[in-house]
Amino acid sequence: MERLVRFELMGQEYTFYTGAPESEVSDILDLVSELVAENISGASGAIPVSKVAVLVSLNIASRYFELKSQFDRYKADSEERMACLTKQIASDLSLEKGEDG
């Protein structure tokens, strides 16, 4: 069931509908707030909201591709291990059949 979520960021109120669990929405909003704070800290003067949004988007995209790369390596490693285990099991089974025969 979708619900309306309201939050404030950089002095502006935003609303959106989501079916995501409350804890997930809270984690997402916390991450966005953290990234906004990181991208405006140490800046001299006011940074336009659009520039902060682009910087945060780039940061999220960077994290996404880092996680995707890690997952791809994990997946390839897992597939390689499964192939080795499959060969080992097949070899062990053929040895057992040879001993029984």
Backbone bond lengths (Angstrom), bond angles and torsions (degrees), N, CA, C in turn:
res aa  C-N    CA-C-N  psi(-1)  N-CA   C-N-CA  omega(-1)  CA-C   N-CA-C  phi
1 M - - - 1.452 - - 1.528 108.77 -
2 E 1.294 116.63 124.04 1.461 120.40 179.37 1.520 110.59 -76.16
3 R 1.325 114.26 149.72 1.460 120.23 176.70 1.516 108.65 -138.96
4 L 1.297 115.02 160.51 1.456 121.43 179.94 1.521 109.16 -86.85
5 V 1.327 116.15 131.04 1.461 121.86 177.73 1.520 107.30 -116.05
6 R 1.310 115.77 132.66 1.465 121.84 177.00 1.535 107.73 -118.55
7 F 1.335 115.12 138.81 1.461 119.03 175.64 1.517 109.27 -153.05
8 E 1.325 114.21 159.44 1.460 119.99 179.48 1.508 108.83 -114.24
9 L 1.328 114.69 138.84 1.457 120.87 -179.63 1.513 107.93 -146.58
10 M 1.305 116.24 124.70 1.467 122.49 179.93 1.531 111.96 53.99
11 G 1.329 114.74 40.75 1.457 120.02 176.07 1.522 114.80 77.55
12 Q 1.324 117.43 5.52 1.461 120.54 178.60 1.523 109.42 -118.62
13 E 1.328 115.72 143.48 1.455 120.10 178.86 1.523 109.49 -94.72
14 Y 1.319 114.95 138.54 1.459 122.23 179.48 1.523 108.49 -127.68
15 T 1.319 116.25 150.44 1.461 121.40 175.59 1.526 108.96 -137.52
16 F 1.319 115.13 148.23 1.461 120.25 174.50 1.518 108.43 -157.37
17 Y 1.318 114.94 159.86 1.458 121.50 176.47 1.516 108.80 -99.37
18 T 1.330 115.63 141.71 1.458 119.79 178.52 1.520 110.09 -151.42
19 G 1.308 114.38 152.40 1.449 121.51 173.09 1.522 111.02 -105.40
20 A 1.333 116.28 3.83 1.470 121.60 -178.62 1.532 110.15 -69.70
21 P 1.331 116.45 150.36 1.465 120.13 177.32 1.537 111.44 -61.10
22 E 1.314 115.29 152.18 1.463 121.55 -177.48 1.523 112.07 -55.75
23 S 1.338 116.71 -42.20 1.478 119.91 -178.59 1.525 110.87 -64.33
24 E 1.333 117.52 -37.23 1.459 120.95 179.19 1.528 111.11 -68.18
25 V 1.322 116.04 -42.64 1.463 120.38 177.97 1.522 109.65 -61.69
26 S 1.321 116.37 -42.85 1.462 120.72 178.86 1.523 111.19 -61.51
27 D 1.331 116.79 -43.55 1.465 120.86 178.61 1.531 111.27 -63.43
28 I 1.328 116.79 -40.76 1.464 121.19 179.43 1.524 110.32 -63.99
29 L 1.318 116.47 -46.91 1.463 119.92 -179.28 1.523 111.08 -64.99
30 D 1.328 117.33 -37.75 1.465 120.62 176.55 1.530 110.91 -62.81
31 L 1.341 117.01 -43.06 1.458 120.82 179.27 1.523 110.87 -63.07
32 V 1.332 116.94 -46.42 1.468 120.18 -179.97 1.524 110.01 -61.56
33 S 1.328 117.49 -43.74 1.466 120.52 178.92 1.528 111.24 -61.57
34 E 1.320 115.69 -41.20 1.472 120.92 178.57 1.528 110.78 -63.14
35 L 1.327 116.57 -44.63 1.460 120.10 -178.89 1.521 111.53 -67.95
36 V 1.313 117.16 -37.15 1.469 120.15 176.43 1.523 109.06 -62.35
37 A 1.332 116.53 -46.23 1.463 120.51 179.79 1.526 110.89 -60.21
38 E 1.337 117.26 -41.55 1.466 121.18 178.48 1.524 111.58 -62.11
39 N 1.328 116.32 -39.14 1.461 120.14 -174.81 1.518 113.62 -82.08
40 I 1.332 117.99 -15.20 1.460 118.43 177.45 1.521 112.15 -106.06
41 S 1.348 116.80 -9.17 1.456 119.11 -179.73 1.524 109.91 -71.59
42 G 1.293 115.71 139.92 1.453 121.19 177.98 1.512 114.16 77.03
43 A 1.307 116.92 0.45 1.467 119.57 179.91 1.516 109.39 -83.01
44 S 1.307 115.10 140.80 1.454 118.53 177.98 1.525 108.60 -91.02
45 G 1.320 115.90 129.48 1.461 120.00 -179.63 1.514 111.34 79.39
46 A 1.313 115.17 -176.23 1.460 121.00 -179.12 1.522 110.20 -86.45
47 I 1.315 114.99 133.88 1.458 120.40 176.94 1.527 107.00 -99.09
48 P 1.324 117.09 131.29 1.461 118.83 178.26 1.535 111.14 -58.91
49 V 1.317 115.62 143.37 1.460 121.10 -179.49 1.529 110.57 -56.55
50 S 1.324 116.88 -37.82 1.465 119.62 -178.66 1.532 111.19 -63.12
51 K 1.314 117.41 -36.86 1.467 120.54 179.53 1.524 110.00 -70.01
52 V 1.326 116.85 -41.94 1.465 120.47 177.18 1.531 109.43 -61.34
53 A 1.329 117.00 -42.31 1.466 121.02 179.98 1.525 110.82 -60.82
54 V 1.323 117.14 -41.35 1.469 120.82 179.13 1.530 109.79 -66.28
55 L 1.320 117.80 -44.09 1.458 121.20 179.80 1.526 111.08 -62.40
56 V 1.324 116.58 -43.51 1.467 120.68 178.65 1.527 109.65 -64.43
57 S 1.322 117.51 -42.28 1.466 121.04 178.80 1.530 110.84 -60.95
58 L 1.318 116.74 -42.66 1.463 120.34 178.05 1.527 111.15 -63.89
59 N 1.327 116.22 -39.56 1.459 120.95 178.47 1.527 110.34 -63.65
60 I 1.323 117.30 -45.26 1.461 121.22 179.10 1.530 110.01 -64.34
61 A 1.328 117.54 -42.73 1.468 121.03 178.63 1.528 110.48 -61.39
62 S 1.320 116.69 -40.56 1.460 121.02 178.45 1.528 110.67 -61.80
63 R 1.320 116.61 -46.00 1.468 120.37 178.23 1.521 111.23 -63.22
64 Y 1.328 116.13 -39.79 1.465 120.79 179.01 1.528 110.32 -59.75
65 F 1.335 117.40 -49.13 1.455 119.96 -177.20 1.524 111.88 -69.28
66 E 1.315 117.33 -30.71 1.466 120.00 174.82 1.530 109.56 -64.97
67 L 1.340 116.80 -46.44 1.467 120.56 178.52 1.528 111.26 -65.39
68 K 1.313 117.27 -38.83 1.464 121.30 178.79 1.524 110.21 -63.02
69 S 1.313 116.69 -42.10 1.458 121.05 178.14 1.532 110.85 -63.45
70 Q 1.321 116.71 -43.82 1.461 120.91 177.75 1.526 110.67 -61.86
71 F 1.340 116.23 -42.55 1.457 120.23 179.50 1.521 111.00 -65.03
72 D 1.334 117.27 -42.06 1.467 120.76 179.06 1.529 110.95 -61.35
73 R 1.339 116.56 -41.00 1.473 119.76 177.35 1.532 110.28 -65.60
74 Y 1.337 116.76 -42.58 1.464 121.75 178.29 1.525 110.31 -60.96
75 K 1.331 116.68 -44.79 1.463 121.72 -179.12 1.529 110.53 -63.04
76 A 1.338 117.22 -46.27 1.463 121.11 179.63 1.527 110.40 -62.45
77 D 1.335 116.99 -42.55 1.460 121.53 179.08 1.526 110.35 -63.55
78 S 1.326 116.59 -43.48 1.468 120.70 179.35 1.520 111.30 -63.23
79 E 1.329 117.06 -43.07 1.457 120.74 179.24 1.526 110.86 -63.67
80 E 1.327 116.69 -39.26 1.460 120.65 178.24 1.525 110.75 -64.80
81 R 1.327 115.96 -43.46 1.472 119.96 178.69 1.527 111.28 -64.04
82 M 1.342 116.42 -41.15 1.464 119.65 178.86 1.529 110.81 -64.02
83 A 1.317 117.24 -39.36 1.462 120.57 178.77 1.530 110.09 -63.56
84 C 1.333 116.05 -42.49 1.476 119.63 178.62 1.528 110.92 -64.17
85 L 1.338 116.48 -42.72 1.467 120.01 178.93 1.524 111.03 -64.84
86 T 1.318 117.04 -39.50 1.462 121.23 178.81 1.525 110.25 -62.01
87 K 1.341 116.23 -44.44 1.469 120.04 178.08 1.526 110.94 -63.06
88 Q 1.326 116.35 -41.56 1.462 120.69 -179.70 1.523 110.89 -64.38
89 I 1.329 116.21 -43.86 1.470 119.99 178.96 1.531 110.21 -63.83
90 A 1.332 116.71 -44.45 1.467 120.26 179.00 1.529 110.48 -61.17
91 S 1.315 116.25 -41.39 1.465 120.51 179.21 1.531 110.78 -64.17
92 D 1.344 115.71 -45.59 1.461 120.05 179.50 1.528 111.17 -62.46
93 L 1.346 117.10 -39.95 1.456 120.85 179.75 1.523 111.04 -66.14
94 S 1.336 116.04 -40.38 1.478 118.23 -179.90 1.526 110.39 -68.58
95 L 1.332 118.32 -32.64 1.468 120.37 175.47 1.523 110.65 -66.69
96 E 1.339 116.86 -41.00 1.462 120.52 178.65 1.517 110.42 -63.79
97 K 1.338 117.79 -41.14 1.457 120.94 179.24 1.522 109.98 -64.44
98 G 1.313 116.60 -37.77 1.458 120.66 179.08 1.518 111.74 -65.86
99 E 1.340 117.01 -35.92 1.465 120.54 179.23 1.522 110.61 -72.41
100 D 1.356 116.32 -34.52 1.458 120.05 -178.70 1.533 111.30 -75.03
101 G 1.326 115.96 -29.06 1.458 120.11 -172.11 1.436 113.73 -84.22
